[in-house]
Amino acid sequence: MTTCPLFLLPVELRLHIYSFAVLDTPSITIGSAELVGSHPDIIHRLYGGKRSPYPGLPEHHEPVVDANYNPSLLSTANPATIQLSVANPPPDESHEHPHTAHLALLLVNKQVNDELTSHLKILKNSRINLFLAYPYGLHVCRTLTPHLLRQARSVHIAGNYTSRTFNSHRAACVESFGPTIKYHGGEVPNSTTQLGGLLASLFGPRAAHRVQHLELRIYYPGEDSYSTVWGDDASPTVIALRNIYYGEVGIEVWRGRFGTGVYLTARPTVDGERKRVVSTTWRRLEEGRPGEPECGSWVVDPEWPEWRHESVASGAPKGDLDVHATLITGHQGGLMR
């Protein structure tokens, strides 16, 4: 049996090669994009060349994993689209066989898998910033590229949330409330379970991944959407507080005429104690009027892909209400009084 030349190299040199092969981009953005073009072009894109639509995404959408920061994949005001034409051929690789350097290396053999997994555990300052669109980028990450969480030093989630008990009179500004969404394969993604599982893997009692920073920017459209933030059991804010057991949590609640934004961050406690410290600030969200940002554009932070290292609630503007509370979580995620 011929030995692969790679394994003749010292292990230190192999690990150096792995670093170049895997950590070749500072940011990755995951979402979905709507296909725009003639009906035959869309059908060919989805089904041609033995391809099939990705289950759990809206019809005429396909998953996108961009090895860069791509704000259009996160935007709900101006969502990403893919214009179909002769000059824009279908991807060479279907979603059934996603190609990332990390996944390709893990599949080489057991030795490379073990070496790479161990190597990533000691890498702290050269990991990626992972940006996920909610809910479809989250769905793609959890079902297609969950291995990317091993490489992440920060996770950023952005998107809209509308309660299943939504009433049409709430749609004062955002125009995303039309007919019921039809999904490929009839599969509706379980965003509640997927978000809860991801957050528990980062800040739960048995966290599997170590990250330095988590950001969640969720926009709740509608004049009376504030009650949805805290009152809906499936609200991403509620899901986050249920599954972040330990860490320093900062919450900014942005209240506006046309919607409510919640900006939640989490990071490990400085002293390493198994406690949860929550800081909350209420701010005014100005959007939708002449001269103001478009409704829903708040979900994309203009500072991204950079992110703040300090607590979000520090330095609140004059007039904002700043409330701090220290919560010690029990084994079931409740409060120990």
Secondary structure as GFF3:
##gff-version 3
##sequence-region A 1 337
A	DSSP	three_ten_helix	5	8	.	.	.	ID=ss1
A	DSSP	alpha_helix	11	22	.	.	.	ID=ss2
A	DSSP	beta_strand	27	36	.	.	.	ID=ss3
A	DSSP	alpha_helix	39	47	.	.	.	ID=ss4
A	DSSP	three_ten_helix	48	50	.	.	.	ID=ss5
A	DSSP	beta_strand	61	66	.	.	.	ID=ss6
A	DSSP	alpha_helix	71	74	.	.	.	ID=ss7
A	DSSP	beta_strand	81	83	.	.	.	ID=ss8
A	DSSP	alpha_helix	101	106	.	.	.	ID=ss9
A	DSSP	alpha_helix	110	122	.	.	.	ID=ss10
A	DSSP	beta_strand	128	134	.	.	.	ID=ss11
A	DSSP	alpha_helix	136	143	.	.	.	ID=ss12
A	DSSP	three_ten_helix	146	150	.	.	.	ID=ss13
A	DSSP	beta_strand	152	160	.	.	.	ID=ss14
A	DSSP	three_ten_helix	168	170	.	.	.	ID=ss15
A	DSSP	three_ten_helix	184	186	.	.	.	ID=ss16
A	DSSP	alpha_helix	191	203	.	.	.	ID=ss17
A	DSSP	beta_strand	213	221	.	.	.	ID=ss18
A	DSSP	alpha_helix	226	231	.	.	.	ID=ss19
A	DSSP	alpha_helix	236	243	.	.	.	ID=ss20
A	DSSP	beta_strand	247	256	.	.	.	ID=ss21
A	DSSP	beta_strand	259	267	.	.	.	ID=ss22
A	DSSP	beta_strand	276	285	.	.	.	ID=ss23
A	DSSP	three_ten_helix	297	299	.	.	.	ID=ss24
A	DSSP	beta_strand	321	327	.	.	.	ID=ss25
###
